Structures are given as C-alpha cells and as structure tokens.
Amino acid sequence: MDSRVIGLLKQFLYFLLLFTAFSFSIQANLTQAENNILSTNDLKSKVEQAVLSKWQQLGQRKGSRSHVIISGIPESYRAHKCPNSLEIKTNKQLTLGRNSLQVSCETSSSWSLALTAEIEVWRKVVVIRDHLARGELIKTSSLTLQERNIGDLQRGYFTELADVTGNVSKRSLKAGVALNPSMVDLPIIVRRGQAITLVSELPGISVNVEGIALKKGRKGDTIKVKNSRTEKVLFGTIISAELISVN
C-alpha cells in the first residue's frame, strides 16, 4: 500500500473519530437539556402540590380532605425545572371552586403560566339512605354519612345525624340526596285547638294557667293562644308539645 493511500486512510479515521466525539457531545448536551425539562404531568403535579400547600395554610376544615385540579397547561409546553419553590400569585384569596392563578419560576430560564385551579374539599355529610315523602318524620335509620365535595353543596349541609333526626322533610326527597337546612323542618308539635299550659315567668315568680292553642306550630314558633280562664288572647312561644311561654 503506497504512502498516499495510507495518508488518506489516516485522514478518514481522524475525521471519523472527530465526528463520533462531536456526536457524543451533542447527545450528552441533548440528554442534559432533556433532563432539565418538566413533563406536562410533572408540572401539573408540582403546581397542584404548591396550590394545595397554599390552601392548607389558610386552615384545613376539621374532618375534611382537600384536592386541587390544575388545568390550562398546553400539551406541548416545555418548562425548565425550577430549583426554587414555584411562585403562585392570585388576584384574591384562594376559595372553594374555580381560582385563577399566575404560576412562575424565576431563574435564568424563567417561565410563567396563567392557569386555573379547581379546589375541592371533601367531608362526610348527612345523606338520605331511603326515599322520604313530604312531611315524613326523619329517623336515624333513614340516614347515612357519605363523603361529598362541599363546594357542590352551596345551600349548606349537615355533618351529624343527630342534627337531622326527629325533623320532617319539607318535600319528597330521593335516596342519595345530601340534606341541607332548606329541605327539613321541625315537626309540628302543637295543633290548633289543643289544650296546653301557659307559663308566665317574672323575677322570683312563675305562673301556670290552662290555655288553648289557636294556631299550630313547631318548637320555637310564636303562636296565638287563649287563656281558658280569662278568654284573653295572647302570643306565646312554643317550648314543648304541652308548654307555651307567654309574657
């Protein structure tokens, strides 16, 4: 093999080695850059954790658990990993339901995103186990406790069975409905024409007389009553099924 061919082979090997080294360098740089990028799922998870932490600092409701759902991250978005904590800015204090956020990372490769956070708070509330008819007395056996997102219960809810037991339903209610105060009422305990006891209390003295209820009512209601002895019509507050306080 002459010297010219040998020289060409040496040059080819040199360029081959140089190209291989350059390719490895590019691949290493690409791998390093890729490792510094957050996937969409990882970014979503980090933002959710940051918002949840910020929400819990406002005070966690007893017996509840909170959950944050982030939306608005473009599928193709590539964010650099943030060496520091994410900065979460809101126009107002975080609340149950939908919240607008500005999420950013202040680094040499800083980035910022406008996102939406849906905050849910789940806790056990009183739910109807069986169908209830209008006016039906609510028994403990008709109720159960189930975990619900209280953000969906805008009209309120009950957390204790005892708070509902003994009341009556204001309307027909299906099984699975979470009860709220507008759905229940105290039972009628005094009927019109019923004989009752009127009690009048003054400092150091209490007077009881027989009377007649002129209206029906529930505990705490103020109704018209009549003193059976004097025939005088008065207003009284229902204390129990047989006792009405008048002054």
QUICOR-V744897 format. One record per helix or strand. SS is the DSSP state (h for helix, s for strand). FROM is the first residue (numbers start at 1). TO is the last residue. If there is no record, write none. Layout:
SS;FROM;TO  SS;FROM;TO
//
This chain:
h;3;35  s;37;38  h;40;56  s;64;71  s;79;80  s;87;90  s;97;105  s;111;128  s;132;132  s;137;137  h;140;142  s;143;149  h;150;152  h;161;163  s;168;169  s;173;173  s;178;178  h;181;183  s;184;185  s;188;190  s;195;202  s;205;213  s;217;218  s;222;227  s;233;238  s;243;246
//
